[in-house]
Amino acid sequence: MIDILLNLDNDEVIIVECKTSKERGYNKFSTVSRQLKSYQNLALKNNLRIVKILLIAPEFSDDFVTDCEMDTEMNLSLMTASTLSNISEAFKSSKYTEFPHVLFRDIVINEERIIKALSK
C-alpha cells in the first residue's frame, strides 16, 4: 500500500513512501525500487499523472543515491526525515497556502534551497 498519495488535482499525484531502517544508511535500492515501480504502475493504470515520487528515510547511503540517480523509469527524489521536518517548519511560517511542489526537482532534496525559496 502507498504510504501517502497527495492529490494535486487534474489527476496529478505525488507518491510518498516512508522508510525506517535499523541500519545506518538506507542502502537497499533494488527492493525499494520494485515497490515504487509497483505503485507507479498502479497509479498509471488509474490514469493518474505522477508528478513526483518522494522517498523519505532517516538517511541514504552513497550507493543508494547513485543507484537512484541511474534509475530512468521513475521521477524519484530522496529526502531525509530531518529535511522533511525542517521544510515543513519553514512552510508553516511562509506566505504560501499551498506547497510549491516544483521545488522537489533534485534527486536528493536540497533542504537549504527549498527553505530559502519558501522564505522569499
C-alpha positions in Angstrom: 0.0 0.0 0.0 1.1 3.5 -0.8 2.0 5.4 2.4 0.9 8.8 1.2 -0.8 9.8 -2.0 -1.0 13.6 -2.5 -3.8 14.7 -4.9 -2.7 17.8 -6.8 -6.0 18.0 -8.8 -6.3 17.4 -12.5 -5.5 13.7 -12.0 -1.9 14.6 -10.9 -0.4 13.0 -7.8 2.7 12.8 -5.7 3.5 9.3 -4.2 5.3 9.4 -0.9 6.9 6.3 0.6 8.3 6.4 4.1 11.0 4.0 5.3 12.7 3.4 8.6 15.9 1.5 8.9 17.7 -0.1 11.8 20.9 0.0 9.8 22.8 3.3 9.2 22.4 4.5 5.6 19.5 3.2 3.7 21.1 1.0 1.1 18.6 -1.4 -0.5 17.5 0.4 -3.6 16.6 -2.7 -5.6 13.9 -3.7 -3.1 12.6 -0.2 -2.7 12.6 0.4 -6.5 10.4 -2.7 -7.1 7.9 -1.4 -4.6 7.8 2.1 -6.0 7.5 0.8 -9.6 4.5 -1.2 -8.5 2.9 1.9 -7.0 3.8 3.8 -10.2 2.1 1.2 -12.4 -1.0 1.2 -10.2 -1.3 5.0 -10.5 -0.8 4.9 -14.2 -3.5 2.2 -14.6 -5.8 4.6 -12.9 -5.0 7.3 -15.4 -3.1 9.4 -12.8 -0.1 11.5 -13.8 2.7 11.1 -11.3 4.4 14.5 -10.7 6.9 13.1 -8.3 7.8 10.1 -6.2 9.3 11.0 -2.9 11.2 8.5 -0.7 11.6 9.6 2.9 14.1 7.8 5.2 16.4 8.6 8.1 19.4 8.8 5.7 20.7 7.3 2.5 24.0 5.6 1.7 26.1 6.9 -1.2 25.4 3.6 -3.1 21.7 4.1 -2.7 21.9 7.7 -4.1 24.0 6.5 -7.0 21.5 3.8 -7.8 18.6 6.2 -7.6 20.4 8.6 -10.0 20.8 5.8 -12.5 17.1 4.9 -12.5 15.4 6.3 -15.6 11.9 4.8 -15.1 10.8 6.9 -12.1 10.7 10.6 -11.3 12.2 9.9 -7.8 13.6 12.2 -5.2 15.1 11.3 -1.9 14.5 13.2 1.3 15.8 12.6 4.8 13.2 12.7 7.6 15.0 15.7 9.2 14.9 17.6 5.9 11.2 16.9 5.7 10.7 18.2 9.2 12.8 21.4 8.6 11.0 22.1 5.3 7.6 21.6 7.0 8.5 24.2 9.6 9.7 26.7 7.0 6.5 26.2 5.0 4.4 26.9 8.1 6.0 30.3 8.5 6.0 31.1 4.8 3.5 33.1 2.8 2.4 30.0 0.8 -1.0 28.4 1.3 -0.1 25.5 -1.0 3.3 23.9 -1.1 5.1 24.8 -4.3 5.9 21.1 -5.2 8.0 22.2 -8.2 10.8 22.8 -5.6 11.2 19.0 -5.4 13.3 18.7 -8.5 16.6 17.3 -7.2 17.5 13.6 -6.7 18.5 14.3 -3.1 16.3 17.1 -1.9 18.3 20.2 -1.1 16.9 21.5 2.2 18.7 24.8 2.1 17.5 25.7 -1.4 13.9 24.9 -0.6 13.9 26.8 2.8 15.4 29.8 1.1 12.8 29.7 -1.7 10.0 29.5 0.9 11.3 32.5 2.8 11.1 34.8 -0.2 
